[in-house]
Amino acid sequence: MNEDVPAAYRGARSTIRATPENVSEGKTLYTENCASCHGAEGLGDGEAGRSLAPSPALLRWFVQMPMSGDEYLLWAISEGGERFGTDMPAFKEALSEEDLWKIIVYMRAGFP
């Protein structure tokens, strides 16, 4: 998966530390932008995602896999699901890169 990451995202690394404040802000951003499809706990069971095919990613487990490095996650969230054949919207215009990293920090913290 990481081999397909566009050059613009290669080598991207989060500068956001997993502090309680950043995890909390990430939770708020996730709840507002992602939970409707991916579910409150990242289980792909959000109300808006129930009618989607393919179904939303199971983020709770996906973010723990080696293939979901920083550059891949930033790319997928920024650009949305068109490349993957899904209906996930692109968030690069709606959220700042810092906000995207906070969402990633929250997911990697285990959706507390």
A tleap script that builds the chain and sets N, CA, C and O, in Angstrom:
source leaprc.protein.ff14SB
mol = sequence {
  NMET ASN GLU ASP VAL PRO ALA ALA TYR ARG
  GLY ALA ARG SER THR ILE ARG ALA THR PRO
  GLU ASN VAL SER GLU GLY LYS THR LEU TYR
  THR GLU ASN CYS ALA SER CYS HIE GLY ALA
  GLU GLY LEU GLY ASP GLY GLU ALA GLY ARG
  SER LEU ALA PRO SER PRO ALA LEU LEU ARG
  TRP PHE VAL GLN MET PRO MET SER GLY ASP
  GLU TYR LEU LEU TRP ALA ILE SER GLU GLY
  GLY GLU ARG PHE GLY THR ASP MET PRO ALA
  PHE LYS GLU ALA LEU SER GLU GLU ASP LEU
  TRP LYS ILE ILE VAL TYR MET ARG ALA GLY
  PHE CPRO
}
set mol.1.N position { 0.812 -1.195 0.000 }
set mol.1.CA position { 0.000 0.000 0.000 }
set mol.1.C position { 0.858 1.262 0.000 }
set mol.1.O position { 0.572 2.214 -0.726 }
set mol.2.N position { 1.887 1.264 0.801 }
set mol.2.CA position { 2.713 2.465 0.910 }
set mol.2.C position { 3.479 2.772 -0.369 }
set mol.2.O position { 3.889 3.912 -0.591 }
set mol.3.N position { 3.674 1.754 -1.216 }
set mol.3.CA position { 4.382 1.993 -2.469 }
set mol.3.C position { 3.587 2.910 -3.402 }
set mol.3.O position { 4.166 3.578 -4.258 }
set mol.4.N position { 2.267 2.941 -3.236 }
set mol.4.CA position { 1.400 3.739 -4.092 }
set mol.4.C position { 1.206 5.171 -3.591 }
set mol.4.O position { 0.512 5.957 -4.236 }
set mol.5.N position { 1.795 5.511 -2.476 }
set mol.5.CA position { 1.637 6.860 -1.929 }
set mol.5.C position { 2.259 7.861 -2.907 }
set mol.5.O position { 3.420 7.717 -3.290 }
set mol.6.N position { 1.485 8.876 -3.311 }
set mol.6.CA position { 2.023 9.885 -4.236 }
set mol.6.C position { 3.232 10.611 -3.640 }
set mol.6.O position { 3.377 10.717 -2.422 }
set mol.7.N position { 4.081 11.098 -4.517 }
set mol.7.CA position { 5.314 11.781 -4.103 }
set mol.7.C position { 5.047 12.912 -3.118 }
set mol.7.O position { 5.859 13.152 -2.224 }
set mol.8.N position { 3.934 13.604 -3.265 }
set mol.8.CA position { 3.616 14.737 -2.382 }
set mol.8.C position { 3.473 14.318 -0.921 }
set mol.8.O position { 3.618 15.149 -0.024 }
set mol.9.N position { 3.189 13.043 -0.674 }
set mol.9.CA position { 2.984 12.556 0.701 }
set mol.9.C position { 4.114 11.656 1.189 }
set mol.9.O position { 4.165 11.322 2.373 }
set mol.10.N position { 5.007 11.265 0.309 }
set mol.10.CA position { 6.094 10.369 0.723 }
set mol.10.C position { 6.983 11.042 1.756 }
set mol.10.O position { 7.371 12.201 1.613 }
set mol.11.N position { 7.288 10.296 2.781 }
set mol.11.CA position { 8.147 10.819 3.835 }
set mol.11.C position { 7.423 11.669 4.865 }
set mol.11.O position { 8.044 12.164 5.805 }
set mol.12.N position { 6.108 11.846 4.700 }
set mol.12.CA position { 5.347 12.648 5.668 }
set mol.12.C position { 5.382 11.966 7.035 }
set mol.12.O position { 5.148 10.763 7.153 }
set mol.13.N position { 5.672 12.742 8.039 }
set mol.13.CA position { 5.721 12.241 9.410 }
set mol.13.C position { 5.014 13.230 10.316 }
set mol.13.O position { 5.183 14.442 10.187 }
set mol.14.N position { 4.241 12.712 11.210 }
set mol.14.CA position { 3.500 13.569 12.126 }
set mol.14.C position { 4.449 14.304 13.067 }
set mol.14.O position { 5.419 13.738 13.570 }
set mol.15.N position { 4.147 15.554 13.283 }
set mol.15.CA position { 4.875 16.349 14.277 }
set mol.15.C position { 4.014 16.550 15.517 }
set mol.15.O position { 4.403 17.251 16.451 }
set mol.16.N position { 2.840 15.924 15.514 }
set mol.16.CA position { 1.902 16.055 16.628 }
set mol.16.C position { 2.126 14.910 17.602 }
set mol.16.O position { 1.983 13.740 17.246 }
set mol.17.N position { 2.474 15.253 18.819 }
set mol.17.CA position { 2.704 14.241 19.859 }
set mol.17.C position { 1.375 13.799 20.458 }
set mol.17.O position { 0.397 14.546 20.434 }
set mol.18.N position { 1.345 12.600 20.987 }
set mol.18.CA position { 0.131 12.042 21.569 }
set mol.18.C position { -0.079 12.527 22.998 }
set mol.18.O position { -0.162 11.728 23.931 }
set mol.19.N position { -0.165 13.838 23.159 }
set mol.19.CA position { -0.446 14.405 24.474 }
set mol.19.C position { -1.949 14.279 24.737 }
set mol.19.O position { -2.729 14.144 23.793 }
set mol.20.N position { -2.362 14.321 25.999 }
set mol.20.CA position { -3.798 14.267 26.290 }
set mol.20.C position { -4.592 15.357 25.556 }
set mol.20.O position { -5.715 15.119 25.112 }
set mol.21.N position { -4.007 16.539 25.433 }
set mol.21.CA position { -4.697 17.631 24.737 }
set mol.21.C position { -4.871 17.317 23.248 }
set mol.21.O position { -5.952 17.521 22.695 }
set mol.22.N position { -3.821 16.824 22.602 }
set mol.22.CA position { -3.908 16.506 21.180 }
set mol.22.C position { -4.852 15.336 20.918 }
set mol.22.O position { -5.589 15.347 19.933 }
set mol.23.N position { -4.838 14.332 21.785 }
set mol.23.CA position { -5.756 13.200 21.637 }
set mol.23.C position { -7.194 13.690 21.795 }
set mol.23.O position { -8.077 13.273 21.044 }
set mol.24.N position { -7.432 14.564 22.759 }
set mol.24.CA position { -8.766 15.114 22.973 }
set mol.24.C position { -9.237 15.934 21.766 }
set mol.24.O position { -10.381 15.802 21.329 }
set mol.25.N position { -8.353 16.774 21.234 }
set mol.25.CA position { -8.701 17.553 20.050 }
set mol.25.C position { -8.929 16.631 18.855 }
set mol.25.O position { -9.831 16.864 18.051 }
set mol.26.N position { -8.124 15.598 18.741 }
set mol.26.CA position { -8.299 14.621 17.673 }
set mol.26.C position { -9.638 13.912 17.771 }
set mol.26.O position { -10.286 13.641 16.759 }
set mol.27.N position { -10.049 13.613 19.003 }
set mol.27.CA position { -11.351 12.966 19.207 }
set mol.27.C position { -12.474 13.870 18.721 }
set mol.27.O position { -13.395 13.416 18.042 }
set mol.28.N position { -12.398 15.135 19.066 }
set mol.28.CA position { -13.429 16.078 18.627 }
set mol.28.C position { -13.476 16.149 17.104 }
set mol.28.O position { -14.553 16.101 16.511 }
set mol.29.N position { -12.319 16.263 16.478 }
set mol.29.CA position { -12.254 16.331 15.017 }
set mol.29.C position { -12.758 15.039 14.379 }
set mol.29.O position { -13.484 15.079 13.385 }
set mol.30.N position { -12.381 13.909 14.940 }
set mol.30.CA position { -12.842 12.616 14.432 }
set mol.30.C position { -14.358 12.520 14.553 }
set mol.30.O position { -15.035 12.116 13.608 }
set mol.31.N position { -14.883 12.886 15.701 }
set mol.31.CA position { -16.325 12.809 15.929 }
set mol.31.C position { -17.086 13.676 14.928 }
set mol.31.O position { -18.125 13.270 14.409 }
set mol.32.N position { -16.565 14.863 14.664 }
set mol.32.CA position { -17.231 15.796 13.756 }
set mol.32.C position { -17.098 15.403 12.287 }
set mol.32.O position { -17.979 15.726 11.490 }
set mol.33.N position { -16.025 14.720 11.911 }
set mol.33.CA position { -15.729 14.499 10.492 }
set mol.33.C position { -15.696 13.043 10.038 }
set mol.33.O position { -15.815 12.774 8.843 }
set mol.34.N position { -15.539 12.113 10.949 }
set mol.34.CA position { -15.289 10.732 10.555 }
set mol.34.C position { -16.286 9.715 11.125 }
set mol.34.O position { -16.616 8.726 10.471 }
set mol.35.N position { -16.753 9.966 12.332 }
set mol.35.CA position { -17.557 8.983 13.055 }
set mol.35.C position { -18.874 8.646 12.365 }
set mol.35.O position { -19.387 7.538 12.525 }
set mol.36.N position { -19.424 9.578 11.604 }
set mol.36.CA position { -20.708 9.296 10.965 }
set mol.36.C position { -20.619 8.084 10.036 }
set mol.36.O position { -21.611 7.379 9.849 }
set mol.37.N position { -19.464 7.838 9.460 }
set mol.37.CA position { -19.266 6.657 8.607 }
set mol.37.C position { -18.461 5.566 9.313 }
set mol.37.O position { -18.847 4.397 9.308 }
set mol.38.N position { -17.336 5.960 9.921 }
set mol.38.CA position { -16.424 4.975 10.507 }
set mol.38.C position { -16.834 4.527 11.906 }
set mol.38.O position { -16.252 3.583 12.441 }
set mol.39.N position { -17.819 5.183 12.508 }
set mol.39.CA position { -18.285 4.805 13.834 }
set mol.39.C position { -17.486 5.466 14.934 }
set mol.39.O position { -16.327 5.836 14.741 }
set mol.40.N position { -18.107 5.612 16.080 }
set mol.40.CA position { -17.491 6.298 17.216 }
set mol.40.C position { -16.196 5.630 17.664 }
set mol.40.O position { -15.286 6.302 18.149 }
set mol.41.N position { -16.109 4.320 17.505 }
set mol.41.CA position { -14.924 3.580 17.943 }
set mol.41.C position { -14.119 3.015 16.778 }
set mol.41.O position { -13.298 2.117 16.964 }
set mol.42.N position { -14.357 3.545 15.570 }
set mol.42.CA position { -13.584 3.116 14.412 }
set mol.42.C position { -13.907 1.726 13.909 }
set mol.42.O position { -13.064 1.074 13.292 }
set mol.43.N position { -15.126 1.263 14.168 }
set mol.43.CA position { -15.513 -0.090 13.776 }
set mol.43.C position { -16.275 -0.144 12.459 }
set mol.43.O position { -16.820 -1.188 12.102 }
set mol.44.N position { -16.321 0.969 11.732 }
set mol.44.CA position { -16.994 0.995 10.435 }
set mol.44.C position { -18.498 0.920 10.524 }
set mol.44.O position { -19.167 0.574 9.551 }
set mol.45.N position { -19.040 1.244 11.699 }
set mol.45.CA position { -20.474 1.067 11.929 }
set mol.45.C position { -21.246 2.370 12.129 }
set mol.45.O position { -22.283 2.389 12.791 }
set mol.46.N position { -20.741 3.443 11.562 }
set mol.46.CA position { -21.452 4.707 11.665 }
set mol.46.C position { -22.732 4.682 10.846 }
set mol.46.O position { -22.811 3.996 9.827 }
set mol.47.N position { -23.718 5.419 11.286 }
set mol.47.CA position { -25.027 5.439 10.624 }
set mol.47.C position { -24.913 5.764 9.136 }
set mol.47.O position { -25.524 5.082 8.313 }
set mol.48.N position { -24.148 6.788 8.776 }
set mol.48.CA position { -24.030 7.197 7.377 }
set mol.48.C position { -23.268 6.181 6.537 }
set mol.48.O position { -23.402 6.166 5.313 }
set mol.49.N position { -22.487 5.349 7.165 }
set mol.49.CA position { -21.694 4.373 6.429 }
set mol.49.C position { -22.397 3.060 6.152 }
set mol.49.O position { -21.882 2.225 5.409 }
set mol.50.N position { -23.561 2.870 6.737 }
set mol.50.CA position { -24.248 1.577 6.613 }
set mol.50.C position { -24.674 1.240 5.192 }
set mol.50.O position { -24.765 0.066 4.835 }
set mol.51.N position { -24.929 2.241 4.393 }
set mol.51.CA position { -25.388 1.975 3.024 }
set mol.51.C position { -24.251 2.037 2.006 }
set mol.51.O position { -24.491 1.899 0.806 }
set mol.52.N position { -23.027 2.240 2.465 }
set mol.52.CA position { -21.906 2.361 1.539 }
set mol.52.C position { -21.344 0.996 1.139 }
set mol.52.O position { -21.288 0.063 1.940 }
set mol.53.N position { -20.935 0.914 -0.111 }
set mol.53.CA position { -20.271 -0.292 -0.603 }
set mol.53.C position { -19.066 0.158 -1.416 }
set mol.53.O position { -19.243 0.841 -2.425 }
set mol.54.N position { -17.866 -0.192 -1.023 }
set mol.54.CA position { -17.560 -1.003 0.152 }
set mol.54.C position { -17.817 -0.238 1.440 }
set mol.54.O position { -17.885 0.991 1.458 }
set mol.55.N position { -17.955 -0.990 2.500 }
set mol.55.CA position { -18.220 -0.383 3.800 }
set mol.55.C position { -16.990 0.392 4.281 }
set mol.55.O position { -15.875 0.125 3.833 }
set mol.56.N position { -17.189 1.342 5.184 }
set mol.56.CA position { -16.060 2.130 5.708 }
set mol.56.C position { -15.009 1.236 6.374 }
set mol.56.O position { -15.319 0.181 6.926 }
set mol.57.N position { -13.781 1.688 6.303 }
set mol.57.CA position { -12.662 0.937 6.885 }
set mol.57.C position { -12.829 0.757 8.385 }
set mol.57.O position { -13.381 1.618 9.070 }
set mol.58.N position { -12.351 -0.360 8.879 }
set mol.58.CA position { -12.335 -0.647 10.315 }
set mol.58.C position { -11.070 -0.006 10.887 }
set mol.58.O position { -10.047 -0.665 11.070 }
set mol.59.N position { -11.166 1.257 11.156 }
set mol.59.CA position { -9.988 2.043 11.527 }
set mol.59.C position { -9.343 1.609 12.834 }
set mol.59.O position { -8.128 1.730 12.991 }
set mol.60.N position { -10.125 1.113 13.760 }
set mol.60.CA position { -9.568 0.696 15.055 }
set mol.60.C position { -8.412 -0.285 14.850 }
set mol.60.O position { -7.394 -0.205 15.538 }
set mol.61.N position { -8.574 -1.196 13.913 }
set mol.61.CA position { -7.530 -2.187 13.662 }
set mol.61.C position { -6.578 -1.728 12.565 }
set mol.61.O position { -5.379 -2.000 12.630 }
set mol.62.N position { -7.097 -1.045 11.573 }
set mol.62.CA position { -6.271 -0.648 10.441 }
set mol.62.C position { -5.098 0.231 10.861 }
set mol.62.O position { -3.989 0.055 10.357 }
set mol.63.N position { -5.323 1.176 11.777 }
set mol.63.CA position { -4.253 2.097 12.159 }
set mol.63.C position { -3.127 1.393 12.916 }
set mol.63.O position { -2.052 1.970 13.083 }
set mol.64.N position { -3.345 0.179 13.369 }
set mol.64.CA position { -2.314 -0.575 14.083 }
set mol.64.C position { -1.466 -1.436 13.147 }
set mol.64.O position { -0.450 -1.994 13.561 }
set mol.65.N position { -1.882 -1.539 11.894 }
set mol.65.CA position { -1.168 -2.390 10.941 }
set mol.65.C position { 0.063 -1.670 10.400 }
set mol.65.O position { 0.042 -0.452 10.227 }
set mol.66.N position { 1.130 -2.412 10.135 }
set mol.66.CA position { 2.368 -1.791 9.633 }
set mol.66.C position { 2.178 -0.992 8.343 }
set mol.66.O position { 2.883 -0.011 8.112 }
set mol.67.N position { 1.235 -1.406 7.510 }
set mol.67.CA position { 1.034 -0.711 6.237 }
set mol.67.C position { 0.442 0.681 6.408 }
set mol.67.O position { 0.512 1.491 5.484 }
set mol.68.N position { -0.127 0.973 7.539 }
set mol.68.CA position { -0.765 2.278 7.726 }
set mol.68.C position { 0.196 3.254 8.405 }
set mol.68.O position { -0.034 3.718 9.522 }
set mol.69.N position { 1.271 3.544 7.691 }
set mol.69.CA position { 2.246 4.518 8.168 }
set mol.69.C position { 1.703 5.933 8.064 }
set mol.69.O position { 0.641 6.165 7.487 }
set mol.70.N position { 2.436 6.862 8.622 }
set mol.70.CA position { 2.014 8.266 8.616 }
set mol.70.C position { 1.699 8.769 7.215 }
set mol.70.O position { 0.656 9.385 6.992 }
set mol.71.N position { 2.594 8.511 6.276 }
set mol.71.CA position { 2.397 9.049 4.927 }
set mol.71.C position { 1.141 8.469 4.280 }
set mol.71.O position { 0.412 9.182 3.589 }
set mol.72.N position { 0.888 7.190 4.499 }
set mol.72.CA position { -0.299 6.557 3.920 }
set mol.72.C position { -1.575 7.145 4.519 }
set mol.72.O position { -2.503 7.486 3.785 }
set mol.73.N position { -1.628 7.264 5.829 }
set mol.73.CA position { -2.829 7.791 6.483 }
set mol.73.C position { -3.090 9.243 6.091 }
set mol.73.O position { -4.229 9.617 5.811 }
set mol.74.N position { -2.046 10.053 6.070 }
set mol.74.CA position { -2.220 11.446 5.670 }
set mol.74.C position { -2.754 11.518 4.242 }
set mol.74.O position { -3.668 12.294 3.961 }
set mol.75.N position { -2.197 10.722 3.350 }
set mol.75.CA position { -2.653 10.697 1.960 }
set mol.75.C position { -4.118 10.266 1.855 }
set mol.75.O position { -4.920 10.936 1.204 }
set mol.76.N position { -4.460 9.156 2.493 }
set mol.76.CA position { -5.816 8.620 2.385 }
set mol.76.C position { -6.858 9.598 2.926 }
set mol.76.O position { -7.917 9.772 2.325 }
set mol.77.N position { -6.564 10.231 4.048 }
set mol.77.CA position { -7.522 11.171 4.632 }
set mol.77.C position { -7.564 12.461 3.818 }
set mol.77.O position { -8.638 13.014 3.586 }
set mol.78.N position { -6.426 12.929 3.395 }
set mol.78.CA position { -6.360 14.173 2.622 }
set mol.78.C position { -7.086 14.061 1.292 }
set mol.78.O position { -7.878 14.934 0.937 }
set mol.79.N position { -6.820 12.996 0.560 }
set mol.79.CA position { -7.321 12.850 -0.806 }
set mol.79.C position { -8.643 12.100 -0.916 }
set mol.79.O position { -9.290 12.140 -1.962 }
set mol.80.N position { -9.050 11.418 0.149 }
set mol.80.CA position { -10.311 10.694 0.109 }
set mol.80.C position { -10.200 9.352 -0.580 }
set mol.80.O position { -9.103 8.875 -0.871 }
set mol.81.N position { -11.344 8.751 -0.837 }
set mol.81.CA position { -11.366 7.372 -1.300 }
set mol.81.C position { -11.453 7.124 -2.784 }
set mol.81.O position { -11.557 5.969 -3.198 }
set mol.82.N position { -11.415 8.157 -3.606 }
set mol.82.CA position { -11.539 7.934 -5.051 }
set mol.82.C position { -10.519 6.913 -5.552 }
set mol.82.O position { -10.864 6.009 -6.313 }
set mol.83.N position { -9.280 7.058 -5.130 }
set mol.83.CA position { -8.203 6.149 -5.550 }
set mol.83.C position { -8.466 4.713 -5.107 }
set mol.83.O position { -7.969 3.769 -5.720 }
set mol.84.N position { -9.247 4.552 -4.040 }
set mol.84.CA position { -9.513 3.238 -3.465 }
set mol.84.C position { -10.886 2.694 -3.856 }
set mol.84.O position { -11.268 1.603 -3.432 }
set mol.85.N position { -11.622 3.451 -4.662 }
set mol.85.CA position { -12.951 3.022 -5.082 }
set mol.85.C position { -13.992 3.121 -3.984 }
set mol.85.O position { -14.938 2.334 -3.937 }
set mol.86.N position { -13.811 4.103 -3.092 }
set mol.86.CA position { -14.787 4.297 -2.020 }
set mol.86.C position { -15.360 5.711 -2.094 }
set mol.86.O position { -14.865 6.557 -2.839 }
set mol.87.N position { -16.395 5.948 -1.320 }
set mol.87.CA position { -17.052 7.255 -1.305 }
set mol.87.C position { -16.492 8.206 -0.251 }
set mol.87.O position { -17.070 9.267 -0.014 }
set mol.88.N position { -15.391 7.850 0.378 }
set mol.88.CA position { -14.833 8.732 1.399 }
set mol.88.C position { -14.450 10.074 0.774 }
set mol.88.O position { -13.747 10.120 -0.236 }
set mol.89.N position { -14.920 11.165 1.386 }
set mol.89.CA position { -14.564 12.487 0.847 }
set mol.89.C position { -13.118 12.849 1.170 }
set mol.89.O position { -12.513 12.310 2.096 }
set mol.90.N position { -12.589 13.768 0.389 }
set mol.90.CA position { -11.253 14.314 0.650 }
set mol.90.C position { -11.378 15.385 1.723 }
set mol.90.O position { -12.327 16.169 1.712 }
set mol.91.N position { -10.429 15.422 2.647 }
set mol.91.CA position { -10.483 16.392 3.735 }
set mol.91.C position { -9.396 17.454 3.652 }
set mol.91.O position { -9.293 18.295 4.545 }
set mol.92.N position { -8.581 17.434 2.596 }
set mol.92.CA position { -7.460 18.373 2.515 }
set mol.92.C position { -7.909 19.826 2.427 }
set mol.92.O position { -7.153 20.717 2.814 }
set mol.93.N position { -9.097 20.089 1.937 }
set mol.93.CA position { -9.597 21.462 1.863 }
set mol.93.C position { -10.394 21.835 3.107 }
set mol.93.O position { -10.485 23.010 3.462 }
set mol.94.N position { -10.965 20.845 3.760 }
set mol.94.CA position { -11.844 21.097 4.903 }
set mol.94.C position { -11.095 21.216 6.234 }
set mol.94.O position { -11.534 21.926 7.139 }
set mol.95.N position { -9.961 20.517 6.344 }
set mol.95.CA position { -9.205 20.487 7.598 }
set mol.95.C position { -7.745 20.821 7.328 }
set mol.95.O position { -7.222 20.539 6.250 }
set mol.96.N position { -7.101 21.418 8.309 }
set mol.96.CA position { -5.675 21.716 8.180 }
set mol.96.C position { -4.876 20.420 8.325 }
set mol.96.O position { -5.391 19.423 8.832 }
set mol.97.N position { -3.633 20.436 7.884 }
set mol.97.CA position { -2.781 19.262 8.050 }
set mol.97.C position { -2.602 18.947 9.537 }
set mol.97.O position { -2.565 17.779 9.923 }
set mol.98.N position { -2.493 19.968 10.358 }
set mol.98.CA position { -2.378 19.739 11.803 }
set mol.98.C position { -3.606 19.009 12.337 }
set mol.98.O position { -3.479 18.098 13.155 }
set mol.99.N position { -4.790 19.403 11.879 }
set mol.99.CA position { -6.015 18.724 12.304 }
set mol.99.C position { -6.012 17.263 11.854 }
set mol.99.O position { -6.431 16.382 12.605 }
set mol.100.N position { -5.546 17.005 10.645 }
set mol.100.CA position { -5.486 15.627 10.157 }
set mol.100.C position { -4.558 14.784 11.031 }
set mol.100.O position { -4.871 13.637 11.353 }
set mol.101.N position { -3.412 15.360 11.414 }
set mol.101.CA position { -2.493 14.636 12.293 }
set mol.101.C position { -3.129 14.378 13.656 }
set mol.101.O position { -2.902 13.323 14.249 }
set mol.102.N position { -3.909 15.309 14.155 }
set mol.102.CA position { -4.573 15.102 15.445 }
set mol.102.C position { -5.583 13.964 15.361 }
set mol.102.O position { -5.721 13.190 16.309 }
set mol.103.N position { -6.285 13.853 14.248 }
set mol.103.CA position { -7.190 12.723 14.061 }
set mol.103.C position { -6.396 11.420 14.068 }
set mol.103.O position { -6.812 10.444 14.694 }
set mol.104.N position { -5.269 11.398 13.386 }
set mol.104.CA position { -4.428 10.202 13.343 }
set mol.104.C position { -3.909 9.863 14.742 }
set mol.104.O position { -3.894 8.695 15.132 }
set mol.105.N position { -3.489 10.863 15.486 }
set mol.105.CA position { -3.025 10.640 16.863 }
set mol.105.C position { -4.149 10.023 17.705 }
set mol.105.O position { -3.919 9.088 18.473 }
set mol.106.N position { -5.344 10.548 17.553 }
set mol.106.CA position { -6.486 10.007 18.305 }
set mol.106.C position { -6.745 8.544 17.932 }
set mol.106.O position { -6.941 7.703 18.809 }
set mol.107.N position { -6.745 8.245 16.639 }
set mol.107.CA position { -6.995 6.860 16.221 }
set mol.107.C position { -5.907 5.925 16.736 }
set mol.107.O position { -6.194 4.821 17.201 }
set mol.108.N position { -4.654 6.376 16.650 }
set mol.108.CA position { -3.553 5.533 17.118 }
set mol.108.C position { -3.555 5.366 18.633 }
set mol.108.O position { -2.979 4.411 19.153 }
set mol.109.N position { -4.195 6.282 19.337 }
set mol.109.CA position { -4.317 6.148 20.794 }
set mol.109.C position { -5.367 5.105 21.171 }
set mol.109.O position { -5.550 4.803 22.350 }
set mol.110.N position { -6.048 4.565 20.184 }
set mol.110.CA position { -7.011 3.491 20.441 }
set mol.110.C position { -8.440 3.973 20.604 }
set mol.110.O position { -9.255 3.259 21.188 }
set mol.111.N position { -8.773 5.151 20.112 }
set mol.111.CA position { -10.126 5.700 20.195 }
set mol.111.C position { -10.606 5.808 21.646 }
set mol.111.O position { -11.690 5.331 21.979 }
set mol.112.N position { -9.793 6.437 22.510 }
set mol.112.CA position { -10.195 6.507 23.928 }
set mol.112.C position { -11.413 7.394 24.146 }
set mol.112.O position { -11.867 7.551 25.279 }
savepdb mol mol.pdb
quit
